[in-house]
Amino acid sequence: MKCLNVFLFLLFYTSAFCLESDSLKSKFHIGFHGGIAQTLSFTGDLYMGIPITKKAKRKELNFGYLHLRSQTDFDGIDDLSYSSHGLFGEWNYFANSQVFLGARISVLGNWVDEASQDKYDEERTRKPPTYFSSWAAFGHIGYN
Amino acid sequence: MSEKLFFRGKLEIGANNYHIGNEALYFSNFDPVRTETYVEEKYTTLLFNLSVGLFVKL
């Protein structure tokens, strides 16, 4: 429900920008991505960035916020779920007018789900993991 | 569709790198029995994301 509220807010927010009339002068873009991860969970990004055109080649420099969910093993317990929130910087290179390749680097805070903490608690006498930080590198291919 | 809006699809592959451990010893709810042994492990987890985006030119 919380994710739905955020999605609706962003949809309204971006739609409000669409009412502006000077789109051809744009030097900046904002947006959001929503999708699924391999755990069939929601993943989402908030973007801000600038297009860079040099020698007829288009590139982009973006930064923003990202959210994802994933799972980890720990101390012999498999598939502990966690939610990640972080910041990223991203570089995209357009192979042609529509297809782009890119790389992203991000720093993340990761919070272990309470259900996974309980799962660990039932198996081990040690206190369950609750939080850990991480860094992540991504490569991607996209269609504009 | 407005000229200011554009959609984007993306397939992303990544690696999340971290150390994960039991709840830190310095937390206020320190329990000497349950924290007498502390495990920390290093992982790299692969991530695969498929997503669509909506962008606005400003």
N, CA and C atoms of all chains as a GROMACS GRO file, in nm:
protein
  606
    1MET      N    1   0.083  -0.120   0.000
    1MET     CA    2   0.000   0.000   0.000
    1MET      C    3   0.087   0.125   0.000
    2LYS      N    4   0.195   0.118   0.077
    2LYS     CA    5   0.285   0.233   0.083
    2LYS      C    6   0.347   0.258  -0.054
    3CYS      N    7   0.391   0.149  -0.120
    3CYS     CA    8   0.450   0.163  -0.253
    3CYS      C    9   0.349   0.219  -0.352
    4LEU      N   10   0.223   0.175  -0.339
    4LEU     CA   11   0.119   0.225  -0.429
    4LEU      C   12   0.100   0.374  -0.410
    5ASN      N   13   0.101   0.418  -0.286
    5ASN     CA   14   0.086   0.562  -0.258
    5ASN      C   15   0.201   0.641  -0.319
    6VAL      N   16   0.322   0.590  -0.304
    6VAL     CA   17   0.438   0.658  -0.361
    6VAL      C   18   0.426   0.664  -0.513
    7PHE      N   19   0.384   0.551  -0.573
    7PHE     CA   20   0.369   0.545  -0.718
    7PHE      C   21   0.267   0.648  -0.767
    8LEU      N   22   0.153   0.656  -0.699
    8LEU     CA   23   0.049   0.750  -0.740
    8LEU      C   24   0.096   0.894  -0.724
    9PHE      N   25   0.171   0.920  -0.618
    9PHE     CA   26   0.224   1.055  -0.598
    9PHE      C   27   0.319   1.092  -0.712
   10LEU      N   28   0.407   0.999  -0.748
   10LEU     CA   29   0.503   1.027  -0.855
   10LEU      C   30   0.433   1.044  -0.989
   11LEU      N   31   0.330   0.964  -1.012
   11LEU     CA   32   0.255   0.975  -1.137
   11LEU      C   33   0.192   1.114  -1.146
   12PHE      N   34   0.135   1.160  -1.035
   12PHE     CA   35   0.076   1.292  -1.032
   12PHE      C   36   0.183   1.399  -1.051
   13TYR      N   37   0.294   1.380  -0.986
   13TYR     CA   38   0.403   1.477  -0.990
   13TYR      C   39   0.458   1.493  -1.131
   14THR      N   40   0.484   1.380  -1.197
   14THR     CA   41   0.538   1.387  -1.333
   14THR      C   42   0.433   1.439  -1.429
   15SER      N   43   0.308   1.402  -1.408
   15SER     CA   44   0.202   1.452  -1.495
   15SER      C   45   0.190   1.603  -1.486
   16ALA      N   46   0.213   1.656  -1.368
   16ALA     CA   47   0.206   1.800  -1.350
   16ALA      C   48   0.312   1.870  -1.435
   17PHE      N   49   0.429   1.810  -1.449
   17PHE     CA   50   0.533   1.868  -1.531
   17PHE      C   51   0.494   1.866  -1.679
   18CYS      N   52   0.412   1.769  -1.717
   18CYS     CA   53   0.375   1.757  -1.857
   18CYS      C   54   0.290   1.874  -1.904
   19LEU      N   55   0.235   1.948  -1.812
   19LEU     CA   56   0.151   2.060  -1.848
   19LEU      C   57   0.233   2.181  -1.888
   20GLU      N   58   0.364   2.177  -1.860
   20GLU     CA   59   0.449   2.288  -1.900
   20GLU      C   60   0.463   2.288  -2.052
   21SER      N   61   0.497   2.402  -2.109
   21SER     CA   62   0.491   2.413  -2.254
   21SER      C   63   0.627   2.426  -2.323
   22ASP      N   64   0.736   2.431  -2.250
   22ASP     CA   65   0.865   2.456  -2.313
   22ASP      C   66   0.951   2.330  -2.322
   23SER      N   67   0.890   2.221  -2.363
   23SER     CA   68   0.959   2.093  -2.357
   23SER      C   69   1.081   2.086  -2.448
   24LEU      N   70   1.081   2.155  -2.561
   24LEU     CA   71   1.192   2.144  -2.655
   24LEU      C   72   1.319   2.210  -2.602
   25LYS      N   73   1.308   2.286  -2.500
   25LYS     CA   74   1.426   2.351  -2.443
   25LYS      C   75   1.485   2.271  -2.327
   26SER      N   76   1.436   2.152  -2.309
   26SER     CA   77   1.474   2.079  -2.190
   26SER      C   78   1.622   2.043  -2.189
   27LYS      N   79   1.684   2.058  -2.075
   27LYS     CA   80   1.825   2.022  -2.055
   27LYS      C   81   1.839   1.924  -1.940
   28PHE      N   82   1.728   1.876  -1.893
   28PHE     CA   83   1.728   1.801  -1.768
   28PHE      C   84   1.610   1.705  -1.772
   29HIS      N   85   1.624   1.590  -1.713
   29HIS     CA   86   1.508   1.502  -1.706
   29HIS      C   87   1.498   1.440  -1.566
   30ILE      N   88   1.376   1.412  -1.530
   30ILE     CA   89   1.351   1.339  -1.407
   30ILE      C   90   1.257   1.225  -1.440
   31GLY      N   91   1.252   1.126  -1.355
   31GLY     CA   92   1.162   1.017  -1.383
   31GLY      C   93   1.172   0.909  -1.279
   32PHE      N   94   1.102   0.803  -1.304
   32PHE     CA   95   1.111   0.690  -1.213
   32PHE      C   96   1.103   0.560  -1.292
   33HIS      N   97   1.162   0.457  -1.238
   33HIS     CA   98   1.159   0.324  -1.294
   33HIS      C   99   1.093   0.233  -1.193
   34GLY      N  100   1.011   0.142  -1.241
   34GLY     CA  101   0.954   0.040  -1.154
   34GLY      C  102   0.961  -0.093  -1.225
   35GLY      N  103   0.993  -0.197  -1.153
   35GLY     CA  104   1.002  -0.326  -1.218
   35GLY      C  105   1.011  -0.439  -1.118
   36ILE      N  106   1.057  -0.552  -1.166
   36ILE     CA  107   1.069  -0.669  -1.079
   36ILE      C  108   1.213  -0.716  -1.074
   37ALA      N  109   1.249  -0.768  -0.959
   37ALA     CA  110   1.381  -0.828  -0.940
   37ALA      C  111   1.367  -0.980  -0.953
   38GLN      N  112   1.479  -1.052  -0.944
   38GLN     CA  113   1.474  -1.196  -0.962
   38GLN      C  114   1.396  -1.265  -0.851
   39THR      N  115   1.377  -1.196  -0.738
   39THR     CA  116   1.295  -1.253  -0.631
   39THR      C  117   1.148  -1.221  -0.652
   40LEU      N  118   1.113  -1.170  -0.771
   40LEU     CA  119   0.976  -1.130  -0.805
   40LEU      C  120   0.925  -1.022  -0.711
   41SER      N  121   1.014  -0.940  -0.662
   41SER     CA  122   0.977  -0.830  -0.575
   41SER      C  123   0.994  -0.698  -0.649
   42PHE      N  124   0.934  -0.594  -0.594
   42PHE     CA  125   0.938  -0.463  -0.659
   42PHE      C  126   1.077  -0.401  -0.649
   43THR      N  127   1.119  -0.340  -0.757
   43THR     CA  128   1.241  -0.259  -0.755
   43THR      C  129   1.206  -0.124  -0.817
   44GLY      N  130   1.261  -0.019  -0.763
   44GLY     CA  131   1.225   0.113  -0.813
   44GLY      C  132   1.337   0.213  -0.801
   45ASP      N  133   1.341   0.308  -0.894
   45ASP     CA  134   1.442   0.414  -0.893
   45ASP      C  135   1.374   0.548  -0.913
   46LEU      N  136   1.428   0.650  -0.850
   46LEU     CA  137   1.393   0.788  -0.881
   46LEU      C  138   1.514   0.851  -0.948
   47TYR      N  139   1.493   0.918  -1.060
   47TYR     CA  140   1.603   0.967  -1.143
   47TYR      C  141   1.607   1.118  -1.151
   48MET      N  142   1.727   1.169  -1.165
   48MET     CA  143   1.748   1.303  -1.216
   48MET      C  144   1.873   1.294  -1.303
   49GLY      N  145   1.874   1.365  -1.414
   49GLY     CA  146   1.992   1.354  -1.498
   49GLY      C  147   1.996   1.455  -1.610
   50ILE      N  148   2.111   1.457  -1.678
   50ILE     CA  149   2.129   1.550  -1.788
   50ILE      C  150   2.174   1.474  -1.913
   51PRO      N  151   2.116   1.505  -2.029
   51PRO     CA  152   2.165   1.449  -2.154
   51PRO      C  153   2.287   1.528  -2.201
   52ILE      N  154   2.383   1.458  -2.255
   52ILE     CA  155   2.505   1.522  -2.306
   52ILE      C  156   2.522   1.478  -2.451
   53THR      N  157   2.522   1.571  -2.544
   53THR     CA  158   2.539   1.537  -2.685
   53THR      C  159   2.669   1.599  -2.735
   54LYS      N  160   2.759   1.512  -2.777
   54LYS     CA  161   2.889   1.557  -2.824
   54LYS      C  162   2.928   1.472  -2.944
   55LYS      N  163   2.969   1.534  -3.052
   55LYS     CA  164   3.004   1.464  -3.176
   55LYS      C  165   2.889   1.373  -3.218
   56ALA      N  166   2.768   1.424  -3.208
   56ALA     CA  167   2.646   1.354  -3.250
   56ALA      C  168   2.620   1.226  -3.170
   57LYS      N  169   2.694   1.203  -3.063
   57LYS     CA  170   2.670   1.087  -2.978
   57LYS      C  171   2.604   1.133  -2.849
   58ARG      N  172   2.495   1.067  -2.817
   58ARG     CA  173   2.421   1.106  -2.698
   58ARG      C  174   2.466   1.023  -2.577
   59LYS      N  175   2.483   1.093  -2.468
   59LYS     CA  176   2.518   1.026  -2.343
   59LYS      C  177   2.430   1.086  -2.234
   60GLU      N  178   2.432   1.022  -2.119
   60GLU     CA  179   2.355   1.074  -2.005
   60GLU      C  180   2.433   1.056  -1.876
   61LEU      N  181   2.417   1.150  -1.791
   61LEU     CA  182   2.469   1.138  -1.655
   61LEU      C  183   2.351   1.150  -1.561
   62ASN      N  184   2.326   1.046  -1.484
   62ASN     CA  185   2.211   1.042  -1.396
   62ASN      C  186   2.252   1.016  -1.251
   63PHE      N  187   2.168   1.058  -1.162
   63PHE     CA  188   2.184   1.019  -1.022
   63PHE      C  189   2.047   1.010  -0.960
   64GLY      N  190   2.037   0.944  -0.848
   64GLY     CA  191   1.906   0.930  -0.787
   64GLY      C  192   1.902   0.834  -0.670
   65TYR      N  193   1.781   0.796  -0.639
   65TYR     CA  194   1.753   0.706  -0.528
   65TYR      C  195   1.708   0.571  -0.584
   66LEU      N  196   1.745   0.463  -0.519
   66LEU     CA  197   1.698   0.332  -0.565
   66LEU      C  198   1.650   0.249  -0.447
   67HIS      N  199   1.556   0.164  -0.479
   67HIS     CA  200   1.503   0.069  -0.379
   67HIS      C  201   1.498  -0.068  -0.444
   68LEU      N  202   1.536  -0.169  -0.369
   68LEU     CA  203   1.520  -0.306  -0.418
   68LEU      C  204   1.506  -0.400  -0.300
   69ARG      N  205   1.463  -0.522  -0.331
   69ARG     CA  206   1.456  -0.626  -0.230
   69ARG      C  207   1.534  -0.747  -0.281
   70SER      N  208   1.598  -0.816  -0.188
   70SER     CA  209   1.672  -0.934  -0.229
   70SER      C  210   1.683  -1.028  -0.109
   71GLN      N  211   1.763  -1.133  -0.127
   71GLN     CA  212   1.780  -1.232  -0.020
   71GLN      C  213   1.927  -1.264  -0.003
   72THR      N  214   1.962  -1.305   0.117
   72THR     CA  215   2.100  -1.344   0.144
   72THR      C  216   2.102  -1.466   0.235
   73ASP      N  217   2.210  -1.541   0.227
   73ASP     CA  218   2.235  -1.646   0.325
   73ASP      C  219   2.319  -1.586   0.436
   74PHE      N  220   2.308  -1.643   0.555
   74PHE     CA  221   2.392  -1.596   0.665
   74PHE      C  222   2.396  -1.700   0.775
   75ASP      N  223   2.515  -1.734   0.820
   75ASP     CA  224   2.534  -1.823   0.935
   75ASP      C  225   2.461  -1.956   0.916
   76GLY      N  226   2.462  -2.004   0.792
   76GLY     CA  227   2.398  -2.132   0.764
   76GLY      C  228   2.249  -2.126   0.743
   77ILE      N  229   2.191  -2.009   0.752
   77ILE     CA  230   2.047  -1.990   0.727
   77ILE      C  231   2.031  -1.932   0.587
   78ASP      N  232   1.947  -1.996   0.505
   78ASP     CA  233   1.931  -1.951   0.367
   78ASP      C  234   1.816  -1.853   0.352
   79ASP      N  235   1.829  -1.771   0.250
   79ASP     CA  236   1.719  -1.687   0.201
   79ASP      C  237   1.659  -1.594   0.306
   80LEU      N  238   1.744  -1.517   0.370
   80LEU     CA  239   1.695  -1.411   0.458
   80LEU      C  240   1.666  -1.288   0.370
   81SER      N  241   1.544  -1.240   0.377
   81SER     CA  242   1.503  -1.129   0.290
   81SER      C  243   1.541  -0.996   0.350
   82TYR      N  244   1.576  -0.902   0.264
   82TYR     CA  245   1.607  -0.767   0.311
   82TYR      C  246   1.563  -0.664   0.209
   83SER      N  247   1.539  -0.543   0.259
   83SER     CA  248   1.505  -0.429   0.175
   83SER      C  249   1.623  -0.334   0.170
   84SER      N  250   1.650  -0.281   0.052
   84SER     CA  251   1.763  -0.191   0.034
   84SER      C  252   1.715  -0.054  -0.011
   85HIS      N  253   1.778   0.048   0.044
   85HIS     CA  254   1.755   0.186   0.001
   85HIS      C  255   1.892   0.249  -0.020
   86GLY      N  256   1.908   0.323  -0.128
   86GLY     CA  257   2.041   0.380  -0.152
   86GLY      C  258   2.042   0.490  -0.255
   87LEU      N  259   2.161   0.537  -0.282
   87LEU     CA  260   2.184   0.642  -0.381
   87LEU      C  261   2.274   0.588  -0.491
   88PHE      N  262   2.253   0.636  -0.613
   88PHE     CA  263   2.335   0.587  -0.723
   88PHE      C  264   2.379   0.700  -0.816
   89GLY      N  265   2.487   0.673  -0.887
   89GLY     CA  266   2.531   0.755  -1.000
   89GLY      C  267   2.535   0.664  -1.120
   90GLU      N  268   2.503   0.717  -1.237
   90GLU     CA  269   2.486   0.631  -1.354
   90GLU      C  270   2.533   0.703  -1.480
   91TRP      N  271   2.591   0.628  -1.571
   91TRP     CA  272   2.638   0.680  -1.699
   91TRP      C  273   2.577   0.595  -1.809
   92ASN      N  274   2.510   0.659  -1.905
   92ASN     CA  275   2.451   0.587  -2.018
   92ASN      C  276   2.511   0.634  -2.149
   93TYR      N  277   2.530   0.540  -2.238
   93TYR     CA  278   2.581   0.570  -2.372
   93TYR      C  279   2.482   0.516  -2.474
   94PHE      N  280   2.437   0.600  -2.565
   94PHE     CA  281   2.338   0.559  -2.664
   94PHE      C  282   2.407   0.506  -2.789
   95ALA      N  283   2.387   0.377  -2.815
   95ALA     CA  284   2.445   0.314  -2.933
   95ALA      C  285   2.378   0.368  -3.059
   96ASN      N  286   2.249   0.396  -3.051
   96ASN     CA  287   2.177   0.466  -3.158
   96ASN      C  288   2.072   0.552  -3.090
   97SER      N  289   1.974   0.597  -3.163
   97SER     CA  290   1.879   0.691  -3.104
   97SER      C  291   1.791   0.627  -2.997
   98GLN      N  292   1.789   0.495  -2.990
   98GLN     CA  293   1.697   0.432  -2.896
   98GLN      C  294   1.761   0.334  -2.798
   99VAL      N  295   1.864   0.266  -2.839
   99VAL     CA  296   1.924   0.164  -2.752
   99VAL      C  297   2.043   0.222  -2.678
  100PHE      N  298   2.048   0.197  -2.549
  100PHE     CA  299   2.158   0.249  -2.470
  100PHE      C  300   2.219   0.142  -2.380
  101LEU      N  301   2.345   0.161  -2.350
  101LEU     CA  302   2.417   0.077  -2.255
  101LEU      C  303   2.462   0.166  -2.140
  102GLY      N  304   2.467   0.111  -2.021
  102GLY     CA  305   2.504   0.196  -1.909
  102GLY      C  306   2.565   0.120  -1.794
  103ALA      N  307   2.622   0.197  -1.704
  103ALA     CA  308   2.681   0.141  -1.583
  103ALA      C  309   2.639   0.226  -1.464
  104ARG      N  310   2.625   0.162  -1.351
  104ARG     CA  311   2.576   0.231  -1.232
  104ARG      C  312   2.656   0.186  -1.111
  105ILE      N  313   2.685   0.279  -1.023
  105ILE     CA  314   2.749   0.246  -0.895
  105ILE      C  315   2.659   0.302  -0.785
  106SER      N  316   2.642   0.226  -0.677
  106SER     CA  317   2.549   0.272  -0.574
  106SER      C  318   2.598   0.232  -0.435
  107VAL      N  319   2.554   0.307  -0.337
  107VAL     CA  320   2.576   0.271  -0.197
  107VAL      C  321   2.438   0.247  -0.135
  108LEU      N  322   2.430   0.142  -0.054
  108LEU     CA  323   2.300   0.096  -0.005
  108LEU      C  324   2.299   0.073   0.145
  109GLY      N  325   2.185   0.100   0.205
  109GLY     CA  326   2.156   0.054   0.340
  109GLY      C  327   2.057  -0.060   0.327
  110ASN      N  328   2.081  -0.169   0.398
  110ASN     CA  329   1.998  -0.290   0.382
  110ASN      C  330   1.938  -0.330   0.516
  111TRP      N  331   1.806  -0.344   0.520
  111TRP     CA  332   1.736  -0.379   0.644
  111TRP      C  333   1.676  -0.518   0.630
  112VAL      N  334   1.711  -0.606   0.723
  112VAL     CA  335   1.662  -0.744   0.719
  112VAL      C  336   1.517  -0.746   0.767
  113ASP      N  337   1.431  -0.816   0.693
  113ASP     CA  338   1.289  -0.826   0.729
  113ASP      C  339   1.271  -0.889   0.866
  114GLU      N  340   1.168  -0.846   0.935
  114GLU     CA  341   1.141  -0.902   1.068
  114GLU      C  342   1.111  -1.051   1.061
  115ALA      N  343   1.040  -1.092   0.957
  115ALA     CA  344   1.009  -1.235   0.942
  115ALA      C  345   1.138  -1.316   0.926
  116SER      N  346   1.234  -1.260   0.856
  116SER     CA  347   1.362  -1.330   0.839
  116SER      C  348   1.443  -1.328   0.969
  117GLN      N  349   1.431  -1.220   1.044
  117GLN     CA  350   1.497  -1.217   1.175
  117GLN      C  351   1.439  -1.326   1.266
  118ASP      N  352   1.306  -1.341   1.260
  118ASP     CA  353   1.241  -1.446   1.342
  118ASP      C  354   1.285  -1.584   1.297
  119LYS      N  355   1.298  -1.602   1.165
  119LYS     CA  356   1.343  -1.730   1.110
  119LYS      C  357   1.482  -1.764   1.162
  120TYR      N  358   1.569  -1.664   1.164
  120TYR     CA  359   1.705  -1.684   1.216
  120TYR      C  360   1.700  -1.713   1.365
  121ASP      N  361   1.615  -1.640   1.436
  121ASP     CA  362   1.604  -1.653   1.581
  121ASP      C  363   1.565  -1.794   1.624
  122GLU      N  364   1.484  -1.859   1.542
  122GLU     CA  365   1.439  -1.994   1.576
  122GLU      C  366   1.551  -2.097   1.561
  123GLU      N  367   1.650  -2.065   1.479
  123GLU     CA  368   1.755  -2.162   1.448
  123GLU      C  369   1.886  -2.137   1.524
  124ARG      N  370   1.909  -2.016   1.568
  124ARG     CA  371   2.037  -1.981   1.628
  124ARG      C  372   2.016  -1.910   1.762
  125THR      N  373   2.117  -1.921   1.850
  125THR     CA  374   2.108  -1.852   1.978
  125THR      C  375   2.159  -1.709   1.968
  126ARG      N  376   2.238  -1.683   1.866
  126ARG     CA  377   2.289  -1.546   1.847
  126ARG      C  378   2.178  -1.454   1.801
  127LYS      N  379   2.200  -1.326   1.824
  127LYS     CA  380   2.101  -1.229   1.778
  127LYS      C  381   2.098  -1.224   1.626
  128PRO      N  382   1.982  -1.209   1.567
  128PRO     CA  383   1.974  -1.207   1.420
  128PRO      C  384   2.034  -1.080   1.362
  129PRO      N  385   2.074  -1.084   1.237
  129PRO     CA  386   2.120  -0.961   1.172
  129PRO      C  387   2.001  -0.869   1.147
  130THR      N  388   2.025  -0.740   1.159
  130THR     CA  389   1.916  -0.644   1.138
  130THR      C  390   1.946  -0.546   1.026
  131TYR      N  391   2.073  -0.507   1.015
  131TYR     CA  392   2.110  -0.405   0.918
  131TYR      C  393   2.253  -0.430   0.870
  132PHE      N  394   2.277  -0.399   0.743
  132PHE     CA  395   2.415  -0.398   0.693
  132PHE      C  396   2.420  -0.301   0.575
  133SER      N  397   2.538  -0.247   0.556
  133SER     CA  398   2.557  -0.156   0.443
  133SER      C  399   2.625  -0.231   0.329
  134SER      N  400   2.618  -0.177   0.210
  134SER     CA  401   2.680  -0.243   0.096
  134SER      C  402   2.706  -0.143  -0.015
  135TRP      N  403   2.782  -0.188  -0.114
  135TRP     CA  404   2.792  -0.113  -0.238
  135TRP      C  405   2.761  -0.208  -0.353
  136ALA      N  406   2.704  -0.154  -0.457
  136ALA     CA  407   2.663  -0.240  -0.568
  136ALA      C  408   2.700  -0.175  -0.701
  137ALA      N  409   2.742  -0.258  -0.794
  137ALA     CA  410   2.773  -0.213  -0.930
  137ALA      C  411   2.676  -0.283  -1.026
  138PHE      N  412   2.628  -0.208  -1.123
  138PHE     CA  413   2.532  -0.262  -1.219
  138PHE      C  414   2.576  -0.231  -1.362
  139GLY      N  415   2.538  -0.319  -1.452
  139GLY     CA  416   2.546  -0.290  -1.594
  139GLY      C  417   2.408  -0.309  -1.652
  140HIS      N  418   2.370  -0.231  -1.752
  140HIS     CA  419   2.235  -0.247  -1.805
  140HIS      C  420   2.229  -0.214  -1.954
  141ILE      N  421   2.125  -0.266  -2.016
  141ILE     CA  422   2.093  -0.233  -2.154
  141ILE      C  423   1.947  -0.189  -2.154
  142GLY      N  424   1.919  -0.084  -2.230
  142GLY     CA  425   1.784  -0.030  -2.226
  142GLY      C  426   1.736   0.016  -2.361
  143TYR      N  427   1.608   0.042  -2.365
  143TYR     CA  428   1.542   0.089  -2.487
  143TYR      C  429   1.464   0.215  -2.452
  144ASN      N  430   1.490   0.320  -2.526
  144ASN     CA  431   1.432   0.451  -2.495
  144ASN      C  432   1.312   0.480  -2.583
  145MET      N  433   0.036   1.165  -2.641
  145MET     CA  434   0.146   1.170  -2.546
  145MET      C  435   0.225   1.299  -2.564
  146SER      N  436   0.248   1.366  -2.458
  146SER     CA  437   0.323   1.490  -2.464
  146SER      C  438   0.466   1.467  -2.510
  147GLU      N  439   0.525   1.568  -2.578
  147GLU     CA  440   0.666   1.558  -2.618
  147GLU      C  441   0.758   1.552  -2.498
  148LYS      N  442   0.709   1.594  -2.386
  148LYS     CA  443   0.795   1.599  -2.267
  148LYS      C  444   0.808   1.465  -2.197
  149LEU      N  445   0.721   1.375  -2.230
  149LEU     CA  446   0.724   1.244  -2.165
  149LEU      C  447   0.794   1.141  -2.252
  150PHE      N  448   0.870   1.055  -2.192
  150PHE     CA  449   0.919   0.941  -2.266
  150PHE      C  450   0.930   0.820  -2.174
  151PHE      N  451   0.915   0.704  -2.236
  151PHE     CA  452   0.922   0.580  -2.161
  151PHE      C  453   1.057   0.513  -2.186
  152ARG      N  454   1.090   0.424  -2.096
  152ARG     CA  455   1.219   0.357  -2.108
  152ARG      C  456   1.208   0.217  -2.046
  153GLY      N  457   1.266   0.120  -2.113
  153GLY     CA  458   1.271  -0.015  -2.059
  153GLY      C  459   1.417  -0.052  -2.036
  154LYS      N  460   1.441  -0.136  -1.936
  154LYS     CA  461   1.580  -0.162  -1.901
  154LYS      C  462   1.596  -0.300  -1.839
  155LEU      N  463   1.700  -0.370  -1.880
  155LEU     CA  464   1.739  -0.496  -1.817
  155LEU      C  465   1.872  -0.472  -1.748
  156GLU      N  466   1.878  -0.502  -1.621
  156GLU     CA  467   1.994  -0.464  -1.541
  156GLU      C  468   2.050  -0.585  -1.467
  157ILE      N  469   2.180  -0.596  -1.468
  157ILE     CA  470   2.248  -0.703  -1.393
  157ILE      C  471   2.349  -0.638  -1.300
  158GLY      N  472   2.349  -0.679  -1.174
  158GLY     CA  473   2.439  -0.614  -1.080
  158GLY      C  474   2.490  -0.709  -0.975
  159ALA      N  475   2.580  -0.657  -0.894
  159ALA     CA  476   2.636  -0.735  -0.785
  159ALA      C  477   2.635  -0.649  -0.658
  160ASN      N  478   2.572  -0.700  -0.554
  160ASN     CA  479   2.566  -0.630  -0.425
  160ASN      C  480   2.676  -0.688  -0.334
  161ASN      N  481   2.764  -0.604  -0.285
  161ASN     CA  482   2.880  -0.649  -0.208
  161ASN      C  483   2.869  -0.602  -0.063
  162TYR      N  484   2.878  -0.695   0.031
  162TYR     CA  485   2.856  -0.655   0.170
  162TYR      C  486   2.915  -0.754   0.270
  163HIS      N  487   2.929  -0.703   0.391
  163HIS     CA  488   2.954  -0.787   0.507
  163HIS      C  489   2.827  -0.785   0.590
  164ILE      N  490   2.782  -0.901   0.634
  164ILE     CA  491   2.662  -0.906   0.718
  164ILE      C  492   2.699  -0.978   0.847
  165GLY      N  493   2.648  -0.925   0.959
  165GLY     CA  494   2.680  -0.985   1.089
  165GLY      C  495   2.560  -0.983   1.181
  166ASN      N  496   2.575  -1.050   1.295
  166ASN     CA  497   2.469  -1.044   1.396
  166ASN      C  498   2.453  -0.902   1.446
  167GLU      N  499   2.340  -0.876   1.507
  167GLU     CA  500   2.314  -0.741   1.557
  167GLU      C  501   2.433  -0.692   1.638
  168ALA      N  502   2.474  -0.570   1.607
  168ALA     CA  503   2.600  -0.519   1.661
  168ALA      C  504   2.603  -0.519   1.814
  169LEU      N  505   2.722  -0.543   1.866
  169LEU     CA  506   2.738  -0.554   2.012
  169LEU      C  507   2.714  -0.423   2.084
  170TYR      N  508   2.730  -0.314   2.011
  170TYR     CA  509   2.719  -0.185   2.079
  170TYR      C  510   2.578  -0.132   2.087
  171PHE      N  511   2.479  -0.210   2.040
  171PHE     CA  512   2.341  -0.163   2.052
  171PHE      C  513   2.299  -0.161   2.198
  172SER      N  514   2.201  -0.081   2.230
  172SER     CA  515   2.161  -0.061   2.370
  172SER      C  516   2.105  -0.188   2.433
  173ASN      N  517   2.049  -0.276   2.350
  173ASN     CA  518   1.992  -0.399   2.407
  173ASN      C  519   2.096  -0.511   2.409
  174PHE      N  520   2.215  -0.475   2.449
  174PHE     CA  521   2.326  -0.571   2.458
  174PHE      C  522   2.290  -0.687   2.549
  175ASP      N  523   2.310  -0.806   2.500
  175ASP     CA  524   2.279  -0.926   2.576
  175ASP      C  525   2.405  -1.013   2.577
  176PRO      N  526   2.476  -1.022   2.690
  176PRO     CA  527   2.605  -1.092   2.692
  176PRO      C  528   2.593  -1.240   2.659
  177VAL      N  529   2.478  -1.299   2.681
  177VAL     CA  530   2.462  -1.442   2.651
  177VAL      C  531   2.448  -1.463   2.501
  178ARG      N  532   2.362  -1.382   2.439
  178ARG     CA  533   2.333  -1.403   2.298
  178ARG      C  534   2.438  -1.340   2.206
  179THR      N  535   2.519  -1.257   2.259
  179THR     CA  536   2.619  -1.192   2.173
  179THR      C  537   2.762  -1.236   2.205
  180GLU      N  538   2.775  -1.345   2.282
  180GLU     CA  539   2.909  -1.388   2.318
  180GLU      C  540   2.986  -1.438   2.195
  181THR      N  541   2.915  -1.489   2.098
  181THR     CA  542   2.979  -1.522   1.971
  181THR      C  543   2.915  -1.435   1.864
  182TYR      N  544   2.999  -1.386   1.779
  182TYR     CA  545   2.953  -1.291   1.678
  182TYR      C  546   3.003  -1.339   1.542
  183VAL      N  547   2.912  -1.354   1.450
  183VAL     CA  548   2.948  -1.404   1.318
  183VAL      C  549   2.939  -1.290   1.217
  184GLU      N  550   3.040  -1.282   1.134
  184GLU     CA  551   3.036  -1.186   1.024
  184GLU      C  552   3.080  -1.257   0.897
  185GLU      N  553   3.003  -1.240   0.792
  185GLU     CA  554   3.034  -1.308   0.666
  185GLU      C  555   3.030  -1.209   0.551
  186LYS      N  556   3.109  -1.240   0.450
  186LYS     CA  557   3.117  -1.153   0.332
  186LYS      C  558   3.045  -1.219   0.215
  187TYR      N  559   2.964  -1.143   0.145
  187TYR     CA  560   2.889  -1.197   0.031
  187TYR      C  561   2.893  -1.102  -0.088
  188THR      N  562   2.877  -1.161  -0.204
  188THR     CA  563   2.844  -1.087  -0.326
  188THR      C  564   2.719  -1.152  -0.384
  189THR      N  565   2.611  -1.078  -0.389
  189THR     CA  566   2.484  -1.130  -0.438
  189THR      C  567   2.455  -1.072  -0.576
  190LEU      N  568   2.424  -1.159  -0.671
  190LEU     CA  569   2.388  -1.110  -0.804
  190LEU      C  570   2.244  -1.060  -0.803
  191LEU      N  571   2.221  -0.952  -0.876
  191LEU     CA  572   2.088  -0.893  -0.883
  191LEU      C  573   2.047  -0.882  -1.030
  192PHE      N  574   1.926  -0.919  -1.060
  192PHE     CA  575   1.871  -0.905  -1.195
  192PHE      C  576   1.740  -0.826  -1.185
  193ASN      N  577   1.733  -0.717  -1.257
  193ASN     CA  578   1.613  -0.634  -1.253
  193ASN      C  579   1.563  -0.608  -1.395
  194LEU      N  580   1.435  -0.616  -1.411
  194LEU     CA  581   1.370  -0.579  -1.537
  194LEU      C  582   1.269  -0.471  -1.503
  195SER      N  583   1.282  -0.355  -1.566
  195SER     CA  584   1.197  -0.244  -1.524
  195SER      C  585   1.158  -0.156  -1.641
  196VAL      N  586   1.052  -0.082  -1.622
  196VAL     CA  587   1.011   0.021  -1.718
  196VAL      C  588   1.007   0.154  -1.644
  197GLY      N  589   1.032   0.260  -1.716
  197GLY     CA  590   1.036   0.392  -1.653
  197GLY      C  591   0.957   0.495  -1.730
  198LEU      N  592   0.919   0.597  -1.660
  198LEU     CA  593   0.850   0.711  -1.719
  198LEU      C  594   0.932   0.835  -1.683
  199PHE      N  595   0.971   0.911  -1.784
  199PHE     CA  596   1.057   1.027  -1.762
  199PHE      C  597   0.992   1.154  -1.817
  200VAL      N  598   1.035   1.264  -1.760
  200VAL     CA  599   0.988   1.395  -1.803
  200VAL      C  600   1.107   1.482  -1.837
  201LYS      N  601   1.105   1.543  -1.954
  201LYS     CA  602   1.209   1.640  -1.991
  201LYS      C  603   1.171   1.776  -1.934
  202LEU      N  604   1.268   1.840  -1.875
  202LEU     CA  605   1.241   1.973  -1.817
  202LEU      C  606   1.324   2.079  -1.888
   0.00000   0.00000   0.00000
